[in-house]
């Protein structure tokens, strides 16, 4: 069961199977599909609902139009596709108790998608100008970064740390966080994701559209080509791009070097020679 609740304006949240922000464009698209339901002909015959499997529908929609806390009875629409090998699909609603043949299977296809298809994947998508402070905790060390003279970012704690290029690369990476995979909605054992006592933690704070924001996320183990992440101390575990951890690591390693030192360059490759026989 997928359940969405309008949270105001054009925003939607998902309340089942897991809680979180929903992709409003995906939910609006689903609603438009439902509103565009069309039947090609009416099947008005005894036992039609059971014959076309509308007594155990493939997809059933319940739409509440009342206010929160007083929704009243839902508007219900049942759809069936008796044979997955055929394009035949049927519909029956609370208003019209007889069966109609559907003009297409899009309402069934959209309603059969997984929860991931309707979840908001963009956890953080801000501009560098919106950011006021970034804190990086890396294996017991903490680096606090803020914009200084003419907006030039620098490490303010500990003092004397130089990590110019790595810091710039890091800032653009940590303020764009997208869930590439949903690993768990209600994780109980964070150790399996490397998040019970994470070695890496990022905190970003700033102001966007007149509203202050502050988010903290932890990075854990690798999982299927992604990095496990816990967002704002919640129970969910997401999979994010490995590049996020790579940029954090590059910055932390550069910031950990003694003053005046530089990262060792990659060893030069030995020339390849070949002998002709």
C-alpha positions in Angstrom: 0.0 0.0 0.0 1.2 3.4 -1.0 -0.2 6.4 0.9 0.4 10.1 0.2 -0.8 13.1 2.2 -0.8 16.7 0.9 1.3 18.8 3.3 0.4 22.2 1.9 0.5 23.8 -1.5 2.1 21.5 -4.0 4.0 19.4 -1.4 3.3 15.8 -0.6 4.6 13.4 2.0 4.6 9.6 1.9 3.1 8.0 5.0 3.1 4.3 3.9 5.1 2.1 3.5 7.7 4.4 4.9 7.6 8.0 6.0 9.3 10.8 4.1 8.9 13.5 1.5 7.3 12.4 -1.7 8.2 13.6 -5.2 5.4 16.0 -5.9 5.8 15.7 -9.7 5.4 11.9 -9.5 2.3 12.2 -7.3 0.8 14.9 -9.4 1.4 12.7 -12.5 -0.4 9.9 -10.8 -3.4 12.1 -9.9 -3.5 13.3 -13.5 -3.6 9.7 -14.7 -6.5 9.0 -12.4 -8.4 12.1 -13.5 -7.9 11.1 -17.2 -9.5 7.7 -16.7 -11.7 6.9 -19.7 -13.7 3.8 -20.6 -14.3 2.7 -24.1 -17.5 0.8 -23.5 -19.8 -0.3 -20.6 -20.1 -4.0 -19.7 -23.5 -4.1 -18.0 -24.1 -7.8 -17.3 -24.6 -9.9 -14.2 -21.4 -11.0 -12.4 -19.2 -8.7 -14.5 -17.2 -7.5 -11.5 -16.2 -11.0 -10.6 -15.7 -12.1 -14.2 -13.2 -9.3 -14.8 -11.6 -9.7 -11.4 -12.7 -6.3 -10.0 -13.7 -8.0 -6.8 -9.9 -8.5 -6.2 -8.5 -5.6 -8.3 -5.0 -5.3 -9.5 -4.9 -1.7 -8.3 -7.4 0.2 -6.1 -7.3 4.0 -5.5 -8.8 5.7 -2.5 -8.9 9.5 -2.8 -9.8 11.7 0.2 -10.8 15.2 -0.5 -11.8 16.4 3.1 -9.6 18.3 5.5 -7.0 16.6 7.6 -8.6 14.8 10.6 -12.0 14.8 8.9 -11.5 13.2 5.5 -14.8 11.5 5.3 -15.5 8.6 2.9 -12.9 8.1 0.1 -13.6 8.2 -3.6 -12.8 4.7 -4.7 -11.7 3.4 -8.1 -10.9 -0.3 -8.7 -8.9 -1.4 -11.7 -8.1 -4.9 -13.0 -6.0 -6.5 -15.7 -7.1 -10.1 -15.7 -4.2 -11.3 -18.0 -0.7 -9.7 -17.8 -0.2 -10.9 -21.4 -3.0 -8.8 -22.7 -3.8 -5.1 -22.8 -7.4 -5.5 -21.7 -8.1 -3.6 -18.5 -11.3 -2.8 -16.6 -12.5 -0.2 -14.1 -15.3 0.2 -11.6 -15.8 3.2 -9.4 -17.9 4.0 -6.3 -20.1 6.3 -8.4 -20.7 3.9 -11.3 -21.1 0.4 -10.0 -21.0 -1.2 -13.5 -17.8 -2.3 -15.3 -16.1 -0.3 -18.0 -13.4 -1.4 -20.3 -10.4 0.9 -20.0 -8.9 2.8 -22.9 -5.4 2.0 -21.7 -3.4 0.4 -19.0 -1.5 3.5 -17.8 -3.6 3.8 -14.6 -2.7 0.3 -13.6 1.0 0.6 -14.6 1.4 3.8 -12.6 -0.4 2.4 -9.6 1.8 -0.7 -9.6 5.1 1.1 -9.3 7.2 0.7 -6.2 7.5 3.2 -3.4 10.9 4.3 -4.6 9.3 5.6 -7.8 7.3 8.2 -5.8 9.8 9.2 -3.1 11.7 12.5 -3.1 15.3 11.6 -3.9 16.7 15.1 -3.5 17.6 15.4 0.2 19.6 18.5 -0.1 20.0 20.8 -3.2 21.2 24.2 -2.1 23.6 26.7 -3.6 27.0 27.4 -2.2 25.9 31.0 -1.5 23.1 29.7 0.8 25.7 27.9 3.0 27.0 29.7 6.1 29.0 26.9 7.7 30.2 23.3 7.1 31.5 20.9 9.7 33.4 17.7 8.8 34.1 15.0 11.3 36.6 12.5 10.0 37.9 9.7 12.1 37.9 11.7 15.3 39.0 15.0 13.7 36.7 17.9 13.2 37.1 20.7 10.6 34.8 23.7 10.7 34.7 25.8 7.6 33.2 29.3 7.0 33.3 32.0 4.3 35.8 34.7 5.0 37.1 37.8 3.2 35.2 38.3 0.0 33.3 35.0 0.5 36.5 32.9 0.2 35.9 29.8 2.2 38.5 28.7 4.8 39.0 26.3 7.7 38.5 28.3 10.9 38.9 25.4 13.3 41.5 24.1 13.8 43.4 27.3 12.8 46.1 27.3 10.2 44.7 24.6 8.0 45.1 24.9 4.3 42.9 23.0 1.9 41.9 25.4 -0.9 41.2 23.3 -3.9 39.9 20.3 -1.9 37.7 22.6 0.2 36.1 24.1 -2.9 35.5 20.7 -4.4 34.0 19.5 -1.1 31.5 22.4 -0.8 29.9 21.7 -4.1 29.6 18.0 -3.3 28.1 18.2 0.2 25.3 20.6 -0.5 23.9 18.4 -3.3 22.8 15.1 -1.7 20.6 12.7 -3.6 19.3 9.3 -2.5 20.2 6.9 -5.3 18.9 4.0 -3.4 16.6 3.4 -0.4 18.2 0.7 1.7 15.9 0.7 4.8 12.9 2.8 6.0 13.2 1.7 9.7 16.7 0.4 10.3 17.2 -1.3 13.7 20.8 -2.4 13.4 22.9 0.5 12.0 26.1 -1.5 12.5 25.4 -3.5 9.3 25.5 -0.2 7.4 28.6 1.1 9.1 26.5 3.8 10.8 26.4 2.6 14.5 29.5 4.7 15.2 30.2 6.4 11.9 33.7 7.7 11.2 32.4 10.4 8.9 29.8 13.0 9.6 28.9 16.2 7.8 26.9 19.2 9.1 25.8 22.0 6.9 23.9 25.1 7.9 22.7 28.2 6.2 19.7 30.2 5.0 17.6 29.7 1.9 14.6 31.8 0.8 14.6 33.5 4.2 14.5 30.2 6.2 17.4 28.8 8.2 18.4 25.2 7.6 20.7 22.8 9.4 21.3 19.2 8.4 23.6 16.5 9.7 24.3 13.3 7.8 26.6 10.3 8.5 28.4 8.3 6.0 29.0 4.6 6.5 29.9 1.5 4.6 29.8 0.7 0.9 26.7 -1.1 -0.3 26.2 -2.2 -3.9 28.2 0.6 -5.4 26.8 3.2 -3.0 27.7 4.7 0.4 25.3 4.1 3.2 24.0 7.4 4.7 21.8 8.3 7.7 20.1 11.7 7.4 19.4 14.0 10.4 19.5 11.1 12.8 16.4 9.4 11.3 15.8 5.7 11.1 16.1 5.5 7.3 19.2 4.5 5.5 20.0 5.7 2.0 22.5 4.8 -0.6 24.4 7.9 -2.0 27.1 8.3 -4.6 30.6 7.2 -3.7 31.8 10.6 -5.0 30.4 12.2 -1.8 32.7 10.1 0.5 35.6 10.5 -2.0 35.5 14.3 -1.8 35.2 14.3 2.0 38.2 12.0 2.2 40.3 14.1 -0.1 39.5 17.3 1.9 40.1 15.6 5.3 43.4 14.2 4.2 44.6 17.5 2.8 43.5 19.4 5.9 45.3 16.9 8.1 48.7 17.5 6.5 51.2 19.7 8.4 51.3 23.4 7.5 53.2 23.9 4.4 53.1 20.3 3.3 51.4 19.1 0.1 49.8 15.9 -0.8 52.3 13.4 -2.3 51.8 13.2 -6.1 51.1 9.9 -7.7 54.2 7.9 -8.5 55.4 8.4 -12.1 54.6 5.5 -14.4 57.5 3.5 -15.7 58.0 3.8 -19.4 56.7 0.7 -21.2 59.2 -0.8 -23.6 58.8 -3.7 -26.0 61.2 -5.8 -27.8 60.7 -7.1 -31.3 61.3 -10.8 -31.8 
